[in-house]
Amino acid sequence: MKIRYIICAPILLMCISYSRAEHNTDFSINLTNTSDYLREADKKRDGDESDLDYGFASKMYEQLVEQGNPHGMNRLAGMYRQGLGVEKNLDSAIFLYEKAIEKGYGKAAYNLSVMFKTGEAYGKPDYPQAYTYAQKAQALGYKKSSYLLGYMNFKGLGISQDYKKALEFFSQGEIYGDIRCTYFIGICYLGGYGVKKNIEKGKEYIEKAMHNGSEMATDFIIHDKITNYTKVRLRSSSPLEIEKKGTYTEIANNPSKAMTGVWEGRIIQYDWSGKQIRKEKSLQLQLDFLDNRISGTWIQDDSIDLKIRGQLVNNEWHFSDMIYTDQTSEREWEIKNGRFSVRKSEDYIVLEGNIEQYSPETNEPSSPLSIVLLRSSKDNINDIRKQYSDFAEIYPNPFEKDLHISLTISKSQQVLIQLYSTDGQRFHSQTTELNEGVNNLTLQVPSIPRGVYTVYITGETLNETSKVIKK
């Protein structure tokens, strides 16, 4: 990373000098009073519509940067980060935040921590790096870092999960008046996280946060989420109690024989430590495996019905396009990966393992999820395959030139494949005769613009819709 900053430094300084020269005719600055100057620059950036002038604000911040002012470095980094008054450039933003940190400016370390935590910095979250910068922010006296450090310890992001340490940071932040910390202290008391469980005290903190303007606390009270914490129970030594008793033998993870079938059981969500069961719902999976490809349906608590698409790679399941909305939290989740084992008795087969799901909004994982499912050892795999095997796999996604489609179908048929942009413009259409089994096709669409597209695949036994991204 340091090499990247060294390369960026001269480029950034050249850009600043060039843009200063562009405005040399009407650009006059008095740096005798830095505080007044900053307020004037901030007014150009955040003021009323009559005052707004992002270009002029960026030039003011640039002169502060030339003078070695960390406030100006931090603010100009924000301009590069958002593309306000300058061309958006995250490398320049990171470089400027680093320079401000070297000057002892804690807020810049906090801002960098957020960039790494959300994945804004380099496209995906880097929690260890985010935690390191949050620690730097705290060491430099930036008070809001207490919340970030508490939050990451609470969930185990970039650090070993630790409720007690999280509560210590939240307590520090609450002293500083951070209502986010007040809210999480309430959550800690409700769940018994790092402290003895106390529902009334937890409710008191949640209400305090709400009265001080916390939207999280307001939502919590309005939807009566406190009841979720009165039913929490400790996790048993085994993830689930298997209703069907018997002697089970571990068997190899053979997709076509061991996992193809109709499975019924439960999906369980734990707290962040994995020691308490928070939610438990019914789950039915209708699975088929062909050539390590997964297809079928996922029916959860009669409220979530998803098509299953994916592949089995090195004993790990990789899913695609499995996004649903949790009705209780009104949050969107994407099921991405899973690892499972299979055990067998004379009459039943048990499938159990862990699911990884993430928030598309924040890129953060949910708390741990596990599933345990049963099916009869006497299921007819061929009958199941005829009912559930038809599916399409589209890759790579995102793509640059060619888009590959693998179609697995239970009978020969004619299939129509179409590619549309989000505004309804059709960019590709073809009709193809396919044979029973696996069919591999390539769509050559190198000249289409970058953006999000929808692939529609229709046939006698196929009706697939999938979003793809052209890089």
C-alpha positions as CSV (number, residue, x, y, z in Angstrom):
1,M,0.0,0.0,0.0
2,K,2.8,2.4,0.8
3,I,4.2,2.1,-2.7
4,R,0.8,3.1,-4.0
5,Y,0.9,6.2,-1.9
6,I,4.4,7.2,-3.1
7,I,3.2,6.9,-6.7
8,C,0.1,9.0,-5.9
9,A,2.0,11.8,-4.1
10,P,3.6,13.6,-7.1
11,I,0.6,13.0,-9.2
12,L,-1.7,14.6,-6.6
13,L,0.6,17.6,-6.1
14,M,0.8,18.1,-9.9
15,C,-3.0,18.0,-10.0
16,I,-3.3,20.6,-7.2
17,S,-0.8,22.9,-8.9
18,Y,-2.5,22.6,-12.2
19,S,-6.0,23.4,-10.8
20,R,-4.6,26.3,-8.9
21,A,-3.1,27.8,-12.1
22,E,-6.5,27.4,-13.8
23,H,-8.1,29.7,-11.2
24,N,-5.1,32.0,-10.7
25,T,-7.0,35.1,-12.2
26,D,-9.7,35.3,-9.6
27,F,-8.3,33.2,-6.7
28,S,-7.0,35.2,-3.8
29,I,-6.5,33.7,-0.3
30,N,-5.7,35.0,3.1
31,L,-4.2,32.3,5.4
32,T,-3.6,34.5,8.4
33,N,-6.6,33.1,10.2
34,T,-6.9,29.4,9.4
35,S,-10.1,28.9,11.4
36,D,-12.0,31.6,9.5
37,Y,-10.6,30.3,6.2
38,L,-11.8,26.8,6.9
39,R,-15.2,28.1,7.8
40,E,-15.4,29.9,4.5
41,A,-14.2,26.8,2.6
42,D,-16.8,24.7,4.4
43,K,-19.5,27.2,3.6
44,K,-18.6,26.8,-0.1
45,R,-18.9,23.0,0.4
46,D,-21.9,22.7,2.7
47,G,-23.7,26.0,2.8
48,D,-26.9,27.3,1.2
49,E,-27.5,26.9,-2.5
50,S,-26.4,30.5,-3.0
51,D,-23.0,29.8,-1.3
52,L,-22.3,26.4,-2.8
53,D,-19.2,26.2,-5.0
54,Y,-17.5,22.8,-4.9
55,G,-14.7,23.8,-7.3
56,F,-13.8,26.9,-5.3
57,A,-14.0,25.0,-2.0
58,S,-11.6,22.3,-3.3
59,K,-9.1,25.1,-4.4
60,M,-9.3,26.5,-0.9
61,Y,-8.6,23.1,0.7
62,E,-5.7,22.6,-1.8
63,Q,-4.0,25.7,-0.6
64,L,-4.3,24.5,3.0
65,V,-2.8,21.2,1.9
66,E,0.2,23.0,0.5
67,Q,0.6,24.7,3.8
68,G,0.6,21.3,5.6
69,N,-2.7,21.8,7.3
70,P,-4.3,18.5,8.4
71,H,-7.8,19.9,8.4
72,G,-7.5,20.8,4.8
73,M,-6.0,17.4,4.0
74,N,-9.0,15.7,5.6
75,R,-11.5,17.9,3.8
76,L,-9.9,17.6,0.4
77,A,-9.8,13.8,0.8
78,G,-13.5,13.9,1.3
79,M,-13.9,15.9,-1.9
80,Y,-11.8,13.3,-3.8
81,R,-13.8,10.6,-2.2
82,Q,-17.1,12.0,-3.4
83,G,-16.0,13.7,-6.6
84,L,-17.0,17.1,-5.4
85,G,-15.2,19.9,-7.2
86,V,-12.6,17.4,-8.4
87,E,-12.6,14.2,-10.3
88,K,-13.4,11.3,-8.0
89,N,-10.1,9.6,-7.0
90,L,-10.1,7.2,-4.0
91,D,-6.3,6.8,-4.2
92,S,-5.9,10.5,-3.7
93,A,-8.4,10.4,-0.9
94,I,-6.5,7.7,0.9
95,F,-3.2,9.5,0.3
96,L,-4.5,12.7,1.9
97,Y,-6.0,10.9,4.9
98,E,-2.7,9.3,5.5
99,K,-0.9,12.6,5.3
100,A,-3.4,14.1,7.8
101,I,-2.8,11.1,10.2
102,E,0.9,11.8,10.1
103,K,0.0,15.3,11.3
104,G,-1.9,13.7,14.2
105,Y,-5.4,14.2,12.9
106,G,-7.6,11.5,14.4
107,K,-10.7,12.1,12.2
108,A,-8.8,11.2,9.1
109,A,-7.9,7.8,10.7
110,Y,-11.6,7.3,11.5
111,N,-12.6,8.2,7.9
112,L,-10.0,5.7,6.5
113,S,-11.3,3.0,8.9
114,V,-14.8,3.5,7.5
115,M,-13.5,3.3,4.0
116,F,-11.8,-0.1,4.7
117,K,-14.8,-1.4,6.8
118,T,-17.4,-0.8,4.0
119,G,-15.1,-1.9,1.1
120,E,-15.1,1.6,-0.3
121,A,-11.3,1.7,-0.4
122,Y,-10.5,-1.2,-2.7
123,G,-13.8,-2.8,-3.6
124,K,-14.3,-5.2,-0.7
125,P,-14.1,-4.9,3.1
126,D,-10.8,-5.2,4.8
127,Y,-11.7,-5.5,8.5
128,P,-8.2,-6.0,10.0
129,Q,-7.1,-2.8,8.2
130,A,-10.3,-1.0,9.3
131,Y,-9.7,-2.0,12.9
132,T,-6.1,-0.8,12.8
133,Y,-7.2,2.7,11.6
134,A,-9.9,2.8,14.2
135,Q,-7.2,2.2,16.9
136,K,-5.1,5.0,15.4
137,A,-8.1,7.3,15.5
138,Q,-8.6,6.5,19.2
139,A,-4.9,6.9,20.0
140,L,-5.1,10.4,18.3
141,G,-8.1,11.3,20.6
142,Y,-11.0,11.0,18.1
143,K,-14.0,10.2,20.3
144,K,-16.3,8.7,17.7
145,S,-13.7,5.8,17.3
146,S,-15.0,4.3,20.5
147,Y,-18.2,3.3,18.7
148,L,-16.4,1.8,15.7
149,L,-14.0,-0.2,18.0
150,G,-17.0,-1.4,20.1
151,Y,-19.0,-2.3,17.0
152,M,-16.2,-4.4,15.5
153,N,-15.5,-6.2,18.7
154,F,-19.2,-6.9,19.2
155,K,-19.4,-8.6,15.8
156,G,-15.9,-9.9,15.5
157,L,-15.0,-7.9,12.4
158,G,-11.2,-7.7,12.0
159,I,-10.7,-8.9,15.6
160,S,-11.6,-11.9,17.7
161,Q,-15.3,-11.5,18.8
162,D,-15.4,-10.1,22.4
163,Y,-18.5,-8.7,24.0
164,K,-16.7,-7.5,27.2
165,K,-14.2,-5.5,25.2
166,A,-17.1,-4.1,23.0
167,L,-19.0,-3.0,26.1
168,E,-15.9,-1.2,27.4
169,F,-15.6,0.8,24.2
170,F,-19.4,1.5,24.1
171,S,-19.2,2.8,27.7
172,Q,-16.4,5.1,26.7
173,G,-18.4,6.4,23.8
174,E,-21.5,6.9,25.9
175,I,-19.5,9.2,28.2
176,Y,-18.8,11.3,25.1
177,G,-22.5,11.4,24.3
178,D,-22.5,9.0,21.3
179,I,-26.1,7.8,21.1
180,R,-25.0,4.8,19.0
181,C,-23.0,3.6,22.0
182,T,-26.0,4.1,24.3
183,Y,-28.1,2.0,22.0
184,F,-25.6,-0.9,21.9
185,I,-25.1,-0.8,25.7
186,G,-28.9,-1.5,25.8
187,I,-28.4,-4.4,23.4
188,C,-25.7,-5.8,25.6
189,Y,-27.9,-5.8,28.6
190,L,-30.9,-7.3,26.7
191,G,-28.8,-10.2,25.4
192,G,-26.4,-10.6,28.3
193,Y,-23.5,-9.8,26.1
194,G,-20.4,-9.1,28.2
195,V,-22.6,-8.3,31.2
196,K,-25.3,-10.0,33.3
197,K,-28.6,-10.1,31.4
198,N,-31.0,-7.4,32.5
199,I,-34.1,-6.8,30.3
200,E,-35.3,-3.7,32.2
201,K,-31.8,-2.0,32.2
202,G,-31.4,-2.8,28.5
203,K,-34.8,-1.3,27.7
204,E,-33.8,1.8,29.7
205,Y,-30.7,2.4,27.6
206,I,-32.6,1.8,24.3
207,E,-35.2,4.3,25.3
208,K,-32.5,6.8,26.4
209,A,-30.9,6.5,22.9
210,M,-34.3,6.9,21.3
211,H,-35.1,10.1,23.2
212,N,-31.7,11.5,22.2
213,G,-32.5,10.9,18.5
214,S,-31.2,7.4,17.7
215,E,-33.0,6.1,14.6
216,M,-31.8,2.5,15.4
217,A,-33.4,2.8,18.9
218,T,-36.6,4.3,17.5
219,D,-36.9,1.4,15.1
220,F,-36.2,-1.1,17.8
221,I,-39.0,0.3,20.1
222,I,-41.5,0.8,17.3
223,H,-41.2,-2.9,16.1
224,D,-41.0,-4.2,19.7
225,K,-37.8,-6.0,19.1
226,I,-37.2,-6.3,22.8
227,T,-39.4,-9.5,22.7
228,N,-36.7,-11.1,20.5
229,Y,-34.3,-11.1,23.5
230,T,-36.7,-12.6,26.0
231,K,-36.8,-15.9,24.1
232,V,-33.1,-16.4,23.5
233,R,-31.8,-19.7,24.7
234,L,-28.3,-21.1,25.1
235,R,-26.9,-23.3,22.3
236,S,-26.9,-27.0,23.1
237,S,-23.8,-29.1,22.8
238,S,-25.1,-30.3,19.4
239,P,-26.3,-27.6,17.0
240,L,-29.7,-29.3,16.8
241,E,-31.6,-32.1,18.3
242,I,-32.3,-34.7,15.6
243,E,-35.9,-35.9,16.0
244,K,-35.2,-39.2,14.2
245,K,-33.0,-41.2,16.5
246,G,-30.6,-43.9,15.3
247,T,-27.0,-44.7,14.6
248,Y,-25.6,-42.3,12.0
249,T,-22.4,-42.9,10.0
250,E,-20.4,-40.1,8.4
251,I,-20.4,-40.4,4.6
252,A,-18.4,-38.7,1.9
253,N,-19.7,-35.5,0.4
254,N,-20.9,-37.1,-2.8
255,P,-23.3,-34.5,-4.3
256,S,-25.2,-36.7,-6.8
257,K,-25.9,-39.6,-4.4
258,A,-25.8,-38.1,-0.9
259,M,-27.3,-34.6,-1.3
260,T,-29.8,-34.8,-4.1
261,G,-33.2,-35.0,-2.6
262,V,-35.9,-33.1,-0.7
263,W,-34.7,-32.0,2.7
264,E,-36.7,-30.7,5.7
265,G,-35.5,-29.3,9.0
266,R,-34.5,-26.0,10.5
267,I,-32.2,-23.0,10.0
268,I,-30.8,-21.5,13.2
269,Q,-29.3,-18.0,13.7
270,Y,-27.0,-17.5,16.7
271,D,-25.7,-14.4,18.4
272,W,-22.2,-13.2,17.3
273,S,-20.4,-15.4,19.8
274,G,-22.2,-18.5,18.5
275,K,-23.3,-19.4,22.0
276,Q,-27.0,-18.3,22.0
277,I,-29.8,-19.3,19.6
278,R,-31.5,-16.1,18.5
279,K,-33.9,-17.3,15.8
280,E,-35.1,-20.7,14.6
281,K,-37.2,-21.2,11.5
282,S,-38.3,-24.1,9.4
283,L,-36.4,-24.8,6.1
284,Q,-37.0,-27.0,3.1
285,L,-34.4,-27.6,0.4
286,Q,-35.1,-29.3,-2.9
287,L,-31.6,-30.1,-4.2
288,D,-30.1,-31.6,-7.3
289,F,-26.4,-31.9,-8.2
290,L,-25.1,-32.5,-11.7
291,D,-21.4,-32.1,-12.6
292,N,-21.0,-30.2,-9.3
293,R,-23.7,-27.7,-10.2
294,I,-26.4,-27.1,-7.6
295,S,-30.0,-26.4,-8.5
296,G,-33.3,-26.5,-6.6
297,T,-35.4,-24.4,-4.3
298,W,-35.0,-22.9,-0.8
299,I,-38.2,-22.5,1.2
300,Q,-37.8,-20.8,4.6
301,D,-40.6,-20.6,7.1
302,D,-43.2,-20.5,4.3
303,S,-42.2,-16.8,3.7
304,I,-39.0,-17.0,1.6
305,D,-39.0,-18.9,-1.6
306,L,-35.7,-18.8,-3.6
307,K,-34.3,-20.6,-6.6
308,I,-31.0,-22.3,-5.8
309,R,-28.1,-21.8,-8.2
310,G,-24.5,-22.5,-7.6
311,Q,-21.5,-24.8,-7.7
312,L,-19.7,-27.2,-5.3
313,V,-16.0,-26.3,-5.1
314,N,-13.7,-28.1,-2.7
315,N,-16.5,-29.2,-0.5
316,E,-17.8,-25.6,-0.3
317,W,-21.1,-24.5,-1.9
318,H,-21.0,-21.2,-3.8
319,F,-24.4,-19.7,-4.4
320,S,-25.4,-16.9,-6.9
321,D,-28.4,-14.6,-7.1
322,M,-29.9,-15.8,-3.8
323,I,-31.2,-12.5,-2.3
324,Y,-34.2,-12.2,0.1
325,T,-35.7,-9.7,2.5
326,D,-36.0,-10.6,6.2
327,Q,-39.5,-9.5,7.1
328,T,-38.8,-9.1,10.8
329,S,-35.8,-6.8,10.3
330,E,-36.8,-5.4,6.9
331,R,-33.2,-6.0,5.7
332,E,-32.0,-7.5,2.5
333,W,-29.6,-10.5,2.7
334,E,-27.6,-12.5,0.1
335,I,-26.8,-16.1,0.7
336,K,-23.3,-16.7,-0.7
337,N,-21.5,-19.7,0.7
338,G,-22.0,-22.8,2.8
339,R,-20.1,-25.9,4.1
340,F,-21.9,-29.1,5.0
341,S,-21.5,-32.7,6.1
342,V,-23.7,-35.7,5.5
343,R,-24.5,-38.5,8.0
344,K,-26.6,-41.6,7.2
345,S,-28.6,-44.2,9.1
346,E,-30.6,-47.0,7.7
347,D,-33.7,-44.8,7.2
348,Y,-32.5,-41.2,7.2
349,I,-29.8,-39.0,6.0
350,V,-28.8,-35.8,7.9
351,L,-27.4,-32.7,6.2
352,E,-25.9,-30.1,8.5
353,G,-23.6,-27.2,8.2
354,N,-23.1,-23.5,8.1
355,I,-24.4,-20.7,5.8
356,E,-22.7,-17.4,5.1
357,Q,-24.9,-14.5,4.2
358,Y,-24.1,-10.9,3.7
359,S,-25.9,-7.5,3.6
360,P,-25.7,-6.1,0.0
361,E,-26.1,-2.7,1.6
362,T,-23.2,-2.8,4.0
363,N,-21.1,-5.8,2.8
364,E,-21.2,-7.1,6.4
365,P,-21.9,-10.8,7.3
366,S,-24.9,-11.7,9.5
367,S,-24.3,-13.4,12.8
368,P,-23.6,-17.2,12.4
369,L,-26.2,-19.4,10.7
370,S,-26.4,-23.2,10.7
371,I,-28.9,-25.7,9.2
372,V,-29.8,-29.3,10.0
373,L,-32.1,-31.2,7.6
374,L,-33.4,-34.7,7.2
375,R,-34.5,-36.8,4.2
376,S,-35.4,-40.4,3.7
377,S,-32.6,-42.7,2.6
378,K,-35.2,-44.3,0.2
379,D,-35.9,-41.1,-1.9
380,N,-35.8,-41.9,-5.6
381,I,-33.1,-39.6,-7.0
382,N,-34.1,-40.0,-10.6
383,D,-37.7,-38.8,-9.8
384,I,-36.3,-35.8,-7.9
385,R,-34.0,-34.9,-10.7
386,K,-36.8,-34.9,-13.3
387,Q,-38.6,-32.4,-11.2
388,Y,-35.9,-30.0,-10.1
389,S,-32.8,-30.3,-12.4
390,D,-33.6,-27.6,-15.0
391,F,-31.5,-24.6,-14.3
392,A,-29.1,-22.1,-15.8
393,E,-25.7,-20.9,-14.7
394,I,-24.3,-17.6,-16.1
395,Y,-20.6,-16.6,-15.7
396,P,-18.4,-14.7,-15.3
397,N,-20.3,-12.0,-13.5
398,P,-19.1,-9.2,-14.0
399,F,-18.0,-10.0,-17.5
400,E,-15.8,-8.1,-20.1
401,K,-16.4,-9.7,-23.6
402,D,-18.0,-13.1,-23.6
403,L,-20.9,-14.3,-21.4
404,H,-21.0,-18.0,-20.8
405,I,-24.3,-19.9,-20.1
406,S,-24.5,-23.5,-18.9
407,L,-28.0,-24.9,-19.2
408,T,-29.0,-28.2,-17.5
409,I,-32.3,-29.5,-18.8
410,S,-34.3,-32.6,-18.3
411,K,-35.6,-32.9,-21.9
412,S,-34.7,-31.6,-25.3
413,Q,-36.3,-28.3,-26.3
414,Q,-36.0,-24.9,-28.0
415,V,-34.8,-22.1,-25.7
416,L,-35.0,-18.3,-26.3
417,I,-32.1,-16.3,-24.7
418,Q,-32.4,-12.5,-24.6
419,L,-30.2,-9.7,-23.1
420,Y,-31.8,-6.4,-22.0
421,S,-30.5,-3.2,-20.4
422,T,-32.2,-1.8,-17.3
423,D,-34.1,0.8,-19.5
424,G,-35.6,-2.0,-21.6
425,Q,-33.3,-1.9,-24.7
426,R,-32.7,-5.3,-26.2
427,F,-29.0,-6.0,-27.0
428,H,-29.1,-9.7,-27.9
429,S,-31.6,-12.4,-28.8
430,Q,-31.2,-15.9,-30.0
431,T,-33.2,-19.1,-30.3
432,T,-31.3,-22.4,-29.7
433,E,-32.1,-26.1,-29.9
434,L,-30.8,-27.8,-26.7
435,N,-30.4,-31.5,-25.9
436,E,-31.3,-33.2,-22.6
437,G,-28.4,-32.8,-20.1
438,V,-25.8,-30.0,-19.9
439,N,-25.5,-27.5,-22.7
440,N,-22.8,-24.8,-22.8
441,L,-23.3,-21.6,-24.8
442,T,-21.3,-18.4,-25.3
443,L,-22.8,-15.0,-26.0
444,Q,-20.4,-12.7,-27.7
445,V,-21.4,-9.2,-26.7
446,P,-18.1,-7.2,-26.4
447,S,-19.5,-3.9,-27.9
448,I,-22.3,-3.3,-25.4
449,P,-21.8,-0.4,-22.9
450,R,-20.8,-0.9,-19.3
451,G,-23.7,-1.3,-16.9
452,V,-26.3,-3.8,-15.5
453,Y,-28.2,-6.1,-17.8
454,T,-30.9,-8.8,-17.4
455,V,-30.6,-12.2,-19.1
456,Y,-34.0,-13.9,-19.9
457,I,-33.9,-17.6,-20.7
458,T,-37.3,-19.2,-21.6
459,G,-38.2,-22.7,-22.8
460,E,-40.6,-25.5,-22.1
461,T,-39.1,-26.3,-18.7
462,L,-36.9,-23.2,-18.3
463,N,-37.9,-19.7,-17.1
464,E,-34.8,-18.0,-15.8
465,T,-34.0,-14.3,-15.1
466,S,-30.6,-13.2,-14.0
467,K,-28.8,-9.8,-13.5
468,V,-25.3,-9.5,-15.0
469,I,-22.7,-6.6,-15.0
470,K,-20.7,-5.6,-18.1
471,K,-17.3,-4.2,-16.9
